Amino acid sequence: MSKTQELDRVVIRFAGDSGDGMQLTGTEFTKAAAEAGNDISTFPDFPAEIRAPAGSLFGVSGFQLHFSASEIYTPGDAPDVLVVMNPAALKTNLKDLVDGGVLIANAGAFIEANLKKAGYTANPLEDGSLSKYRVHAVDISHLTVSALDGTTLSTKEKGRTKNFFALGLVFWMYGRDPETEIRRILTQFQKRPELGEANVKVFKAGYHYGETAEVFQTVYKVPPAKFAPGVYRNITGNEALAMGLVAGAHLAGKTVFYAGYPITPASTILHSLAKFKNYGVMTLQAEDEIAAMGAALGAAYGGSLAVTASSGPGIALKQEGIGLGVMTELPVVIVNVQRGGPSTGLPTKTEQSDLFQAIYGRNGEAPVPVIAAKSPGDSFYAAVEAVKIATQHMVPVFLLS
């Protein structure tokens, strides 16, 4: 019988290959934490490569979740629990795991070929090098396939469901309601019910493994956080920005015209705004960054609330147009969702590094107000403020995110 330990906060990181479903696993557990009343903050981490080789160090994808019984402001630094699906995920993430932290490893993936790709000369699950952690080596790959015996899925399709085994196991560890997640899985995969049923079987297998294997001595409980009464939602910064821009335009008596060129991590602003056509929002996917800036200037001249968004490399191309907006006193909101690194940078990474670019990046005398959002939720209010300043003072405004 496992004992129950109450905790104030926990940081969990899921890590594996790009195709191991770590983003989905983290997202699903995030939903469960939110439904349980915890405060949450998440950090999805994608490889910068388009498709790195399976099992390679630079192909590791991760999702970190910080959930708590009190208010939190960051996704956390060092994880208390690390779930890894292969040796490469262990190699790249072990340095962050706290001493005494829980390590759950998919032992079935720790074969010679994968160990070699990750730079291991011996199996770390067996050589004693992980003695300062609470290690649980679980053959997730084998248990997943076993749970799907008798189904019509191919071996490859069966293997793809192993992330739900890890999800079920973590659900059990933290006392989350499995029935709610089962309904969500079936809804999510309703177009392919056979996959939905398979994922449910594997999820249940992971959950019941925690109950019956007797290798986990402790079940953890994180009580609900105390929030002011109201309606809460799980939201990303880009979604909040889009809503804030629409709300700000409504308050200013204008309609939003958005012109942008697809560039991560700003692309989803266009996706979000495109859903608000019922509020009069117009969107344009331009052929390049300079064209997007020019279209925004034209829309502002025509009376719309003009918005364009990009990350560092695209902002560099827009600066001449922004200077024109300063000269002609046009209200344009320029969103910079800051990408990591100089030049083209790292497409899937974020950084807070473009403040000087926003303030001083234009030639001549072309000062603009600069606003920065402090959190995903604050992005809504920062967007409203940017619209207010742009329309009241007839000036381009930078919004850093």
N, C-alpha and C positions, 0 to 999 in steps of 0.2 A: 504494500500500500504506500503510495507516494505521499509525502507530506506537502502541505501547501504553505508557501512563503509569500507574504505580501510585499510588494515593491512600489516605490513612488514613481519610478521611471525606468524605461528599458530602451536600449538602442540595439536593433537587429539589422544585420546586413546579409542579404542573399547574394551569392556570386556564382557565376558559371559562364559557360560559353554563350555567345550571342543567341544561339538557337535553343538554349535551355529554358527559356521562359521565365527568367528572373524578374523582368519588369512586370509581367502579369502576376507572378507570385507576390511580389512586394505590393502591388496595387491592391490585390485582393485582401491581403492582411491589413493594409491601411484602411480599407472599407470596414473591416471587422472591428478594428480599433476605434474608428470613429463611431460606429454603431454602439459600441460598448461605453461611449461617453468620454473616451480619453482625448486629451489634447494631442495633436499629431503634427509632425513636420517630416517631410520626406526629401530624399536626394537620389534621383535616378542617375546612374552613371553608365554612359554608353561608350563603346570603343570608337575612336576617331576614324578607324579604317572602315572602308565600305563593307568588306566581308573578310575578316581575318581568318586564317586557317584554324580549324577546330582544334582545341587543346592548346593553343598558343597563348603566351603571356599577354600579348597585346590585343587578343580577342576577347578578353574577359569583360563581361557585362555585370553590373551590380545595381542593387537597389537598397538604400539604407532608410530605415524608418525609426524615428524617435517618438515614442508614445508615453504618456505620462498621466498621473493623477493630479497634476498641477500645471499651470501655464508654462509653456516652453516656447522658445524663439528660434531654435536652430535644429537641423537634423542630427545634431550630436557629432562628436569627434570619434572617440574610440568605441567600437561596438562591444556590447556585453555578450552578444550571441552572434556567431558567424556560421552561416550555412554555406558550404561549398560543394559544388557538383563535380569538380575535377581537380587535379593537382595544380593546374595553372591558377585557378581561382584561389587556392590555398596560398600559393607562392606570392601572389600579388596583394593579398589582403591580410595575411597573418600578422604583419607588423603592426597593424592597427588594433588588433584584438587585445582587450585588457588582460592583465595577468589574472589567472583564475577564471577567465571567461569560458563560456560554453562554445565548443566547436563541434558542429555536426557535419560530418564528411560523407560523401557518397563513396563508400569503400569500393564499389564495383567499378569505378572509373580510375582507380589507382593501379592501373596496369603498367607494364614496363614502357610501352610506347608513349603513354601520356606522361609518365614520370620523366622520361627523357626530354620530351618537348618542354616541360616546365623547368628543366635544369636540375632535377633531383637525381642523385646517384644511388639513393636508397629510399625505400618507402617511408615517409615521415610518420605514417600511422603506426609503424612497427618498430622504428629505430630508437624510440625514447626521446626524440628531439622536441616533442610536444608535451613534455611532462608538467609544465607549469599551467596547462590548460585542462579543462574538463572535457575530454575528447570522447565523442560518441561516433564510432565508425559504423555506419549503417549501409548495407548494400542496397541502396535505393534502386539502382538499375534492375537488379534481380527481383526484388520484391515488387517492383512495378509490373514487370512482365508476368510474374506469377499471379498477381491480382487480376490480370486480364486473360488468363487461360480460358479458352473456350469462346473468345470473341473473334470476330471476323477481321479485326485490324491486323495490318502487316506488322512485322517485327519493328520496322522503323517507326510506324505510327504509335506503337505501344511505348517505345522509348521516349517519344516526345511528351508523354504525359507524366514523366517522373517528377516534374516540378510540383504537381499536385500532391504527390506523396510527401514532399518536404513541407508543403503548405499544411496538409492535414496534421503532420507531426507537430508543427509549431502551434497550430490551433489548439491541440491537446495541451501542450506545455503551458499555454497562457489562458486556458479555460474559456476559449471562445466558442460560440454556438455553432456547431457544424451544420445544423439544419438550414440556417439562413444562407450559409455559403453554398450548400447543395442546391438550393433553389436558384441562387445566382448563377451557378455554373450551368445549370440546365437552360436558363434563360439566355445566357451568353452564347451557348452553342446550339440554339434551337434550330438553326438552319442545317446543322449536321448532328442530329440527335444521337447517332452512334458514338460520336466523339464526346458529346456531353455525358452520356452514360458511362463511357470509359473513364473520363476524368473524375466523375463522381466515385466510381469504384476505387480508383487509385487514391483519391482524397480520403475516402473511408479507411482504406488500408493503412495509410499513414497515421490517421487519427487512432485507429485501433492498435497499431504497433506501439504507440506511446502508452496506451492503456495496459497492454498485455506483456510487453517485452521485459519489463522490470529492470531496465537499464537506466532509466531516468528516476532518480531518487526524489526529485522535487518538482511540484507543479507550482507555477507562479501566478499571482493575482495582482493586477494593476487596477485599483478602484477607479471609478469615473472621476473626471475632473469637475471642479465646481465652476460652472459658467453662469453668467447672467442669463435669465430666460430669453429665448429668442430662437430663430431658425438658423441653423449652422449648415455649412456645406464644405465639402472638400474641393479646393479650387487651386489651379495653378496661377502663377503670376501673369502669364499671357492671357488667360481667360478673364482674370480680374481687370487687366488693362483694357481689354475689348469692352467689357461692360462699363467701365469708368468713362471711356471715350464716348460711348453712346449716351450715358447719363449726363456727362458734361455738355455735350452738344444740345441735348434737350433743354438743359437749364439755360443755355445761351441762345435758344431759339433758332438753332441751325441744324442741318443734317450732316452726317458724316460722309466724307468722300475719302476712301482709303486707296492709296496707290502704293504697291510694293513689288519687290522682286523676291522670289523665294530664297531665303537664306536662314539657316539654323543659327541660333536658337530662336529667331524671331518669326519663323514661318507660320506658327499656329495663331498668331494675331490675325492674319488674313483669314485663316480657316474659321476662327471664332466670329469675326465681324461679318463674314459671309452668311452667317446664320441669322443676322438681325435685319434682313431686308424688310421685315414688317415695320421696322422703325425708320424706314427711309434710307438705310445705309447703302451706299454704293461702293463697290470694290472693283479695283482694276489690277490685274497682274501684268505688270509692265515687262518690256523686253530686257531692261537692264536697270541698274540703280539710278543712273542719271535721268532716264526717261521717267521713272517713278517720281523723282523729285520734281521734275518739270511739270508733270501732270498734277501733282499736289499744289504747286504754285498756281497753276491755272485754275484749279478748283477753288482755291482760296480767293483769287481775284474775282471769281464768279459768285462768291458769297457763301460757299460751303465751309464747314469746318474741315480743313484738309489735314490728313494724317498720312505719314509714311513711316515705315519701320525697317530696321536692318540691324546688323551687328557691325563690329569694328571695320572690316574691309569695305562694306557697303557705305558706311558713314563717310569714309575717306573720299569716296566718289561723289557723294552728295554735297560736299562742303561748298563747292562753287555755287550751287543752286541755293544753299542756305544763305550764303552771303547776298544773293540777289533778293531773297525774301526779306532780309534785314533792310536792304536799300529801299525796297518798295513797300515796306511795312505791311506784310501779309501774315495773317494768323495761321501758322502751320505748326502742328505738333510732330516732332521728330523723335521716334522711340528708338533707343539703342539698347537692344537686349544683348548685353556684352558677352562676346565670345572670348575664350581663352587664347592667349598668345598673340604675337605680332604678325603683321602681314596677313596672309589668308587665315592663319590661326588654326585652332582645333575645332572642327565643326560641331562636335558633340559635347564640348566642355564649356563651362562658363567661368567668368572672372569679373572682378570689380576693378577694372584697369583703365577705363576710357574717360575719366573725369577731365584730364587736361586736353584730350582730343575734343571734347564737347565745348570746353571754355575757350581754348586758344587755337582750334584747328583750322580757322579760316584766315585767308590773307586780308590785309587791310584792317580797317576799324569795323568790325562786325560782331559786336557783343550780343549774346543771347542769354536769357534766363535758363538755368539748368536745375532740374528737379530729379531727385533719386528716390525710388521706392525702397522701403526698409524690409518688406516682407510680401509674400503673395497677396495677403489680404489688404495690405496698405497700397498695393498697386492700383486698386480701384480708386482710392481717394487721391493718390498722386496723379492719376489720369484726369480726374475732375479738376484738380488744381491747375494742371498744365493747360487744360482747355480754358479755364477762367482767365489765366494770365495772358494767354495768346489772344483771346477775343477782346479783353478789356484794354490791352496795351498795344494791340495790332503788331505783334512781333512773333517770329518763330521761337518755339520753346523746345528745349531738349528734355526728354524724359529718359533717365537711365534706369535700366532694370537688370 
